[in-house]
């Protein structure tokens, strides 16, 4: 590493353990003294809290609704519809955001999401095709792509340059916390209301209300404050789209020349595949095995909430231990260690198919998955040329979601209705082990210059 723990500042919670930086709360207090940052920050918190509530409501309806016989195939289909278009749209959001006033994009996208979340609530109460429901939900997540990109692009307009690194560390972290709080609130509403479409619709309407509040918060920001500059020359839209495709191809070629980054992305994609397969497994276990006789109680939803909470705690712990681990093992060995730890602990904790070991597995997988991702992010940042980093991270995002959906499809073929599949858990453990061995072998096959990435 070139900068010690500070190189991890871009990881989602890592600034909390940077010994050379002020604490997260002190960073946040310093930033909140800036009026324009406060206004933009309010939009982020409300938007991401809405996202958390919306996603939980949708999952509760698709997976836990008593009137629906959920299958792994249905879950895989929902993931494909919601994640793949969302991911493929990503590289092109900047083309449009550079043509719109960002404040207006935040305002109107959140208004649109409020309307679409309300429409989704109506569809949940109606007897409609699943594909119509998924299309409505996809529209909400597609608009979310513009909101998150707009929030990130707007940060340099509301904080001075010497605090931009701090803002880039604090804002996504707080947004993740807000999404978790929104999702937790949605779990509570579902637990304390009668199970069924009615409670899911109520949560969707609450998320619509939060989206509306996010739009109103955006309206408090001056129209031109967030940019872009109105007089800046821009190529025609068609040319910009073609240029984006060309740039992505150039990013892929550049990645092929930076083998260390390519190997790290390959390992992370494989681990994301494993995580996706286990996510579908946990959903099916919570729906049927841990959900009382006949699957009609709220036990399964409560169990899923706990699993999500334990996994989130694992993500947080990963932010604390990754700098320590990489200082002692190095970036490459830390990624290998995370994959190897998952290979050993995942079957040990998962094969009993009991709630308590399952929660421990959720925590462990949260630690190793996020720990490997933080290290992978740093490898990419250190070995990819600055002019290509944005394109490589866009490719990274596509790989991340495609792997998750691919895992869901494979799981749908293997998983029995109750979610108990020893063969699947063993296969995932083997994939983790192969990832650890394959990555370690590839990295050690040749010497790399970490600065140039050659």
C-alpha positions in Angstrom: 0.0 0.0 0.0 1.1 3.5 -0.8 -0.6 5.4 2.0 -1.3 3.0 4.8 -4.8 2.9 6.2 -5.7 6.2 4.5 -5.9 4.5 1.2 -9.1 2.9 2.4 -11.0 6.1 2.8 -13.2 5.2 -0.2 -14.5 2.1 1.5 -18.0 2.4 2.9 -17.2 2.7 6.6 -13.5 2.6 6.7 -12.9 6.2 7.7 -13.9 5.1 11.2 -10.7 3.2 11.7 -8.2 5.5 9.9 -5.7 6.4 12.7 -4.6 9.5 10.8 -8.1 11.0 10.3 -10.6 12.5 12.7 -13.5 10.4 13.8 -16.6 9.9 11.7 -18.8 12.0 14.0 -16.3 14.8 14.1 -16.1 14.8 10.3 -19.9 14.9 10.1 -20.2 17.7 12.6 -17.6 19.8 10.6 -19.5 19.2 7.4 -22.9 20.0 8.9 -21.7 23.5 9.6 -21.9 24.0 5.8 -25.5 25.1 4.9 -25.4 23.8 1.4 -23.9 20.5 2.4 -26.7 20.1 5.1 -29.4 20.5 2.4 -27.8 18.0 0.1 -27.2 15.6 3.0 -30.8 15.8 3.9 -31.8 14.7 0.4 -29.4 11.8 0.6 -30.7 10.6 4.0 -34.3 10.8 3.0 -33.7 9.2 -0.4 -31.8 6.3 1.0 -34.1 5.7 3.9 -36.9 5.5 1.3 -34.9 3.0 -0.7 -34.4 0.8 2.4 -38.2 0.8 3.2 -39.1 0.2 -0.4 -36.8 -2.7 -0.9 -38.0 -4.4 2.3 -41.6 -3.9 1.4 -41.0 -5.4 -2.0 -39.1 -8.4 -0.6 -41.8 -9.0 2.0 -44.4 -9.1 -0.7 -42.5 -11.3 -3.1 -41.1 -13.7 -0.5 -43.4 -13.7 2.5 -46.9 -12.8 1.3 -49.2 -15.7 2.6 -51.2 -15.7 -0.6 -48.0 -16.3 -2.7 -46.2 -19.6 -3.1 -42.7 -18.2 -3.4 -40.0 -20.2 -5.2 -36.4 -19.7 -5.8 -37.2 -19.3 -9.5 -39.5 -16.4 -8.6 -36.8 -14.7 -6.5 -34.2 -15.2 -9.2 -36.6 -13.6 -11.8 -37.3 -10.7 -9.5 -33.5 -10.1 -9.0 -32.9 -10.3 -12.8 -35.6 -7.8 -13.6 -34.6 -5.4 -10.8 -30.8 -5.6 -10.9 -29.7 -6.2 -14.5 -31.3 -3.2 -16.2 -30.3 -1.0 -13.2 -26.7 -2.1 -13.6 -26.5 -1.8 -17.4 -28.1 1.7 -17.1 -25.3 2.9 -14.8 -22.6 3.9 -17.2 -25.0 6.1 -19.2 -26.4 8.1 -16.2 -23.6 10.5 -16.4 -24.3 11.4 -20.0 -27.8 12.6 -19.0 -26.8 14.1 -15.7 -24.2 16.3 -17.4 -27.1 17.8 -19.5 -29.6 18.4 -16.6 -29.4 20.7 -13.7 -28.6 18.3 -10.9 -30.9 20.0 -8.4 -33.8 19.5 -10.8 -32.8 15.8 -11.4 -32.9 15.2 -7.6 -36.2 17.0 -7.3 -38.0 15.4 -10.2 -36.5 11.9 -9.8 -37.7 11.8 -6.2 -41.1 13.1 -7.2 -41.3 10.4 -9.8 -40.3 7.7 -7.3 -43.0 8.9 -4.9 -45.6 8.4 -7.7 -44.2 5.1 -8.8 -43.9 3.7 -5.2 -47.6 4.7 -4.8 -48.4 2.9 -8.0 -46.5 -0.2 -6.8 -48.6 -0.1 -3.6 -51.8 -0.1 -5.7 -50.5 -3.0 -7.7 -49.6 -5.0 -4.6 -53.3 -4.7 -3.5 -54.5 -5.7 -7.0 -54.5 -9.0 -8.8 -51.9 -8.3 -11.4 -49.1 -10.1 -13.2 -45.8 -10.3 -11.4 -44.1 -8.8 -14.4 -46.2 -5.7 -14.1 -45.3 -5.4 -10.4 -41.6 -5.9 -11.2 -41.8 -3.3 -14.0 -43.1 -0.7 -11.6 -40.4 -1.6 -9.0 -37.8 -1.4 -11.8 -38.8 2.1 -12.6 -38.2 3.1 -9.0 -34.8 1.5 -8.9 -33.9 3.0 -12.3 -34.7 6.5 -11.0 -32.6 5.7 -8.0 -29.6 5.4 -10.2 -29.9 9.0 -11.2 -30.4 10.2 -7.7 -27.3 8.4 -6.3 -25.1 9.6 -9.2 -26.5 13.1 -8.8 -25.7 13.2 -5.1 -22.1 12.2 -5.7 -21.6 14.6 -8.6 -23.0 17.4 -6.5 -20.7 17.1 -3.6 -17.9 19.2 -5.0 -20.4 22.1 -5.4 -21.3 22.2 -1.7 -18.0 21.5 0.1 -14.6 23.2 -0.3 -11.9 21.1 -2.0 -9.9 20.5 1.2 -13.0 18.7 2.7 -14.1 16.8 -0.3 -12.3 13.6 0.7 -14.0 13.8 4.1 -17.4 14.4 2.5 -16.9 11.4 0.1 -16.2 9.2 3.1 -19.0 10.5 5.4 -21.9 10.9 2.9 -22.1 7.3 1.6 -21.6 5.9 5.1 -24.5 8.0 6.5 -26.6 7.0 3.4 -26.0 3.3 4.1 -27.1 3.8 7.8 -30.2 5.7 6.6 -31.1 2.8 4.2 -30.6 0.3 7.1 -32.9 2.4 9.4 -35.5 2.7 6.7 -35.4 -1.0 6.1 -35.5 -1.7 9.8 -38.6 0.5 10.2 -40.2 -1.4 7.3 -39.5 -4.7 9.1 -41.1 -3.4 12.2 -44.3 -2.2 10.4 -44.6 -5.6 8.8 -44.1 -7.5 12.1 -46.7 -5.4 13.9 -49.4 -5.5 11.2 -51.4 -8.4 9.9 -49.3 -10.3 7.3 -50.4 -9.8 3.7 -50.7 -7.3 0.9 -52.2 -4.7 3.1 -49.1 -4.3 5.3 -46.8 -4.4 2.3 -48.8 -1.6 0.7 -48.7 0.5 3.8 -44.9 0.3 3.8 -44.7 1.2 0.1 -46.9 4.2 0.8 -44.6 5.2 3.7 -41.6 4.9 1.3 -43.5 7.1 -1.2 -44.0 9.7 1.5 -40.3 9.7 2.3 -39.5 10.1 -1.4 -41.8 13.1 -1.4 -40.0 14.5 1.6 -36.7 14.0 -0.3 -38.1 16.0 -3.2 -39.2 18.8 -0.9 -35.7 18.8 0.7 -34.2 19.1 -2.8 -36.5 22.0 -3.6 -34.8 24.0 -0.8 -31.5 23.9 -2.8 -31.0 26.8 -5.2 -31.7 25.7 -8.8 -28.2 26.4 -10.2 -26.1 25.6 -7.1 -25.4 21.9 -7.9 -24.4 22.5 -11.6 -23.4 21.7 -14.2 -22.4 25.0 -15.7 -25.1 26.1 -18.2 -22.6 27.5 -20.8 -20.4 24.4 -21.0 -20.2 22.8 -24.4 -21.7 19.3 -24.7 -21.6 16.9 -27.6 -25.0 15.7 -29.1 -26.7 13.1 -27.0 -26.2 10.3 -29.6 -22.5 11.1 -29.9 -22.2 11.1 -26.1 -23.9 7.6 -25.8 -21.6 6.2 -28.5 -18.6 7.8 -26.8 -19.7 6.1 -23.5 -19.8 2.7 -25.1 -16.3 3.4 -26.7 -15.0 4.5 -23.3 -16.3 1.4 -21.6 -14.5 -0.8 -24.2 -11.3 1.2 -23.6 -11.7 0.7 -19.8 -12.0 -3.1 -20.4 -8.8 -3.1 -22.5 -7.0 -1.0 -19.9 -8.2 -3.5 -17.2 -6.8 -6.4 -19.3 -3.4 -4.6 -19.1 -3.6 -4.2 -15.3 -3.5 -7.8 -14.3 -3.5 -7.2 -10.6 -6.7 -5.2 -10.8 -8.3 -7.8 -13.1 -7.4 -10.7 -10.8 -8.9 -8.8 -7.8 -12.1 -8.0 -9.7 -12.3 -11.7 -10.8 -12.0 -12.9 -7.2 -14.5 -10.3 -6.0 -17.0 -11.3 -8.7 -16.7 -15.0 -7.7 -17.3 -14.1 -4.0 -20.3 -12.0 -5.0 -21.6 -15.0 -6.9 -21.3 -17.1 -3.8 -23.0 -14.4 -1.7 -25.9 -14.2 -4.1 -26.5 -18.0 -4.0 -26.5 -17.8 -0.2 -28.8 -14.8 -0.2 -31.5 -16.8 -2.1 -30.9 -19.7 0.2 -31.5 -17.6 3.3 -34.7 -16.1 1.8 -36.1 -19.5 1.1 -35.1 -20.8 4.6 -36.8 -17.8 6.3 -39.9 -18.2 4.1 -40.5 -21.9 4.8 -38.1 -23.6 7.2 -38.0 -20.8 9.9 -41.6 -19.5 9.4 -43.7 -21.7 11.6 -46.1 -24.4 10.5 -47.3 -23.8 7.0 -45.3 -20.7 6.5 -48.0 -18.4 7.9 -46.3 -16.8 10.9 -44.1 -13.7 11.1 -41.2 -15.7 12.4 -39.6 -16.0 9.0 -39.7 -12.2 8.4 -38.3 -11.6 11.8 -35.5 -14.1 11.1 -34.7 -12.4 7.8 -34.5 -9.0 9.6 -32.0 -10.5 12.1 -30.0 -12.0 9.3 -29.8 -8.7 7.5 -28.8 -7.0 10.8 -26.1 -9.5 11.5 -24.8 -9.2 8.0 -24.8 -5.4 8.3 -22.8 -5.7 11.6 -20.3 -7.9 9.7 -19.9 -5.1 7.1 -19.2 -2.7 9.9 -16.6 -5.0 11.5 -15.0 -5.5 8.1 -14.4 -1.7 8.0 -12.6 -1.9 11.4 -10.5 -5.0 10.8 -9.5 -4.7 7.1 -6.8 -2.0 7.6 -5.3 -4.1 10.4 -5.5 -7.3 8.3 -4.0 -5.8 5.2 -1.2 -4.1 7.2 -0.1 -7.6 8.4 -1.0 -9.8 5.4 -1.0 -7.4 2.4 -3.9 -6.6 0.1 -3.6 -9.8 -2.0 -3.2 -12.1 1.0 -6.2 -10.4 2.7 -8.5 -11.2 -0.2 -7.2 -14.8 -0.2 -7.8 -15.0 3.5 -11.3 -13.7 3.2 -12.2 -16.3 0.5 -10.5 -19.1 2.4 -12.3 -18.2 5.7 -15.6 -18.3 3.9 -14.8 -21.7 2.4 -14.2 -23.1 5.9 -16.9 -21.3 7.9 -19.8 -21.2 5.5 -20.5 -25.0 5.5 -19.6 -25.3 9.2 -22.3 -22.8 10.1 -24.7 -23.3 7.3 -25.1 -27.1 7.1 -26.9 -27.5 10.4 -29.8 -25.4 8.9 -30.5 -23.9 12.4 -31.3 -20.3 13.1 -28.4 -19.5 15.4 -25.6 -20.8 13.3 -27.3 -19.1 10.3 -27.0 -15.7 12.0 -23.4 -16.4 12.8 -22.9 -17.3 9.1 -24.6 -14.0 8.1 -22.2 -12.1 10.3 -19.1 -14.0 9.0 -20.1 -13.6 5.4 -20.7 -9.9 5.9 -17.1 -9.5 7.3 -15.3 -11.5 4.6 -17.4 -10.1 1.7 -17.0 -6.5 2.7 -13.4 -7.0 3.7 -12.5 -8.4 0.3 -14.4 -5.6 -1.4 -12.6 -2.9 0.5 -9.3 -4.5 -0.5 -10.4 -4.9 -4.1 -11.5 -1.3 -4.3 -8.0 -0.3 -3.1 -6.2 -2.6 -5.5 -8.2 -1.0 -8.4 -7.5 2.5 -7.2 -3.8 1.8 -6.9 -3.2 -0.1 -10.1 -5.6 1.5 -12.6 -4.6 4.9 -14.2 -6.6 7.8 -12.9 -8.1 8.5 -16.3 -9.7 5.0 -16.4 -10.9 4.5 -12.8 -14.4 5.7 -13.4 -14.9 3.4 -16.4 -13.3 0.4 -14.5 -15.5 1.0 -11.5 -18.6 1.1 -13.9 -17.5 -2.3 -15.2 -17.0 -3.4 -11.6 -20.6 -2.5 -10.8 -21.9 -4.4 -13.8 -19.9 -7.5 -12.9 -21.1 -7.3 -9.3 -24.8 -7.4 -10.2 -24.5 -9.9 -13.1 -22.7 -12.3 -10.7 -25.5 -11.8 -8.1 -28.2 -12.5 -10.7 -26.3 -15.5 -12.2 -26.0 -17.0 -8.7 -29.7 -16.6 -8.1 -30.4 -18.4 -11.4 -28.2 -21.3 -10.5 -29.7 -21.5 -7.0 -33.2 -21.7 -8.5 -32.2 -24.8 -10.4 -30.7 -26.5 -7.3 -32.7 -25.4 -4.3 -35.6 -27.4 -3.0 -38.8 -25.5 -1.8 -37.8 -25.5 1.9 -34.3 -24.0 1.1 -32.4 -26.9 2.6 -29.7 -28.0 0.1 -26.5 -29.5 1.5 -25.2 -29.9 -2.0 -25.6 -26.2 -2.8 -23.8 -25.1 0.4 -20.9 -27.5 -0.3 -20.7 -26.2 -3.9 -20.5 -22.6 -2.6 -17.8 -23.6 -0.2 -15.9 -25.3 -3.1 -16.2 -22.1 -5.1 -14.9 -20.0 -2.2 -11.9 -22.4 -1.9 -11.2 -22.3 -5.7 -11.4 -18.5 -5.6 -8.8 -18.4 -2.8 -6.5 -20.8 -4.5 -6.9 -19.4 -8.0 -6.4 -15.8 -6.9 -3.4 -16.6 -4.8 -1.8 -18.6 -7.6 -2.5 -15.9 -10.2 -1.1 -13.1 -8.0 2.1 -15.0 -7.2 2.7 -16.1 -10.8 4.4 -12.9 -11.7 5.7 -9.7 -10.0 3.6 -6.5 -10.3 4.6 -2.9 -10.0 1.9 -1.6 -7.7 2.3 2.1 -8.8 2.2 1.6 -12.5 0.1 -1.6 -12.5 2.3 -3.0 -15.2 
